[in-house]
């Protein structure tokens, strides 16, 4: 299968919303994606397999820090390593724009995502109690993208 990762603009808001709905129980709307994509510092990527949208990531960067707002792989494409590819592509893009550190939140119930982030070098730096609509806590994770910016462990 041929895989590509491409930058998505506001014209892809509908496709991003449909993909997000396939990935999450509380999906973002096309309008929400369009609004986000018109915001300075926000970038979206779509992972395609044989031309079909199979994954998305949306990041927001401010100066030398960024936050992964959402990342997901369509259920039929999971357990294929595509999440790691998408995460790496987002990180590479952030490094090219001068980003040193990335943050994200992940549900304590989402062990698959936690494993993905651990393999990618993220570490827990906080906890947000009852962060999600279902009442689940969120782990706050960070990753330093540049060795010269990393503080000692």
N, C-alpha and C positions, 0 to 999 in steps of 0.2 A: 504494500500500500504506500502510495506517495503522500507524504505529510508536508504541509507548508504552514508557516505562521506569518500572518500578515496584520499590518496595522489597520484598525477599523475606525472610520470617521462617523460623524453624525448620521450619514446616510445608511449606516448599518445598524441603527438603533433597533429596528424591528427584528432583525436577525439575532441580535444580541439578546433581546428580551425573550424571544422564542427559545433560544438555547439556555438562557438562565432559568426559564420555566421548566425545562427538561431536567435541570440539575438540582433545583432547590424547591422546597415546599412553599416558601414565601418569596416568589419571584418579583423582580423589579419590572416595572412597565416600560414600554417603548418610550413613553414620555420621560420617565426617570433617566433612562439611558441617554436620550437626546440632550436633556439638561446637563447631565454629567459631562458628556463629550464636548459641550460648549464651554466648559469651565477650564480656565487656565491651569496647566499642569496635569490634566487628566489625559491618560492614554489608555486605549483598549487594543487588545490583540485577539485575533481569532485563529484557532488552530483548525486546519482543515485536513481531512483524510480522504483522498480520492475526490476532492472538491466539496465534500460535505462538511459543514460546520460541526466540529466535535468538541471544541473547548473554547473557553474565553478567560481572559484576565483583564481586570481594570485596575489601574494604579493611579494614585494622585501624588505628585511630587511638589514639594515646596523647598526651594534652595537645595540643600544637600541631603535631605531626608525624604522618604516616600512611605506611603501606606498602600498595601494591597487591599483594595476595597472589596473585590470579589474575584474568585478563581473557581472554575468548575469544568469538569469533563462530563460529557453526556454519558448516561448510565451504560449504554451499549459499547462505549469506547474505554471504559475504566479498566484498570489492572493491565494496562498496556505500556506504562511508562510515559504516557503522553502528558500527564500532570507535571512530571518532572521536567519534560521538554518545555512546556509552556512557562513554568516558573523560571527556568533558566533563561528563556528568551526575554521575559520581562525584566529580570535582573540585569541582563546584558544591556538592554536598552536604557535602563536607569543609570548604569555605570557610564555609558556613553554621554549622558547629560550631566555628569558630575555628582551623582548621588553616592553617598557614602554608607547610608544606613536605611534599612527597610523594616517596617513594622507591619503586623497583621494581627487579627483576632481569629481564633478558631474555637469552636464549641468543644467543651470537655467530652461531649458524646461522640465527636467525629474522630475516632481513633485512626482511621485511614489517612485523613489529612494530617493529623499530628505526626504520623510516621513519615509522610512525604516531607514535611517541613523539617523534621529532625535530620533526615538524610541530606537535606539541602543546607544544613548548618544553622538553622534557626534555634534560638534558645528562649526559654520563658523568662520574661522580665516583669510580669504582672498578672493580675487576675481581675476580671470584671464580673462581679456577682450578678446573677440573673440578667445577663446582657441580652439574651435572645428571647424572642416572643414566647418560646416554649418554656421559659424560665431557666434554661441551661446557662451555666457560667461560661465565660469566654477566657481562654488563656491568651495573654498578650505576649506575642513573640517578636523577637528582633533578630536581624542579621546584619553584621557589618560586611559591606561589599568590598571594601579596600583594606588590606592589611595595615596600611599606614594610618588609618583612622580608627583602628580597633583598640579598645582599651584592654588592658591585661585581664585575664579571666580570674 
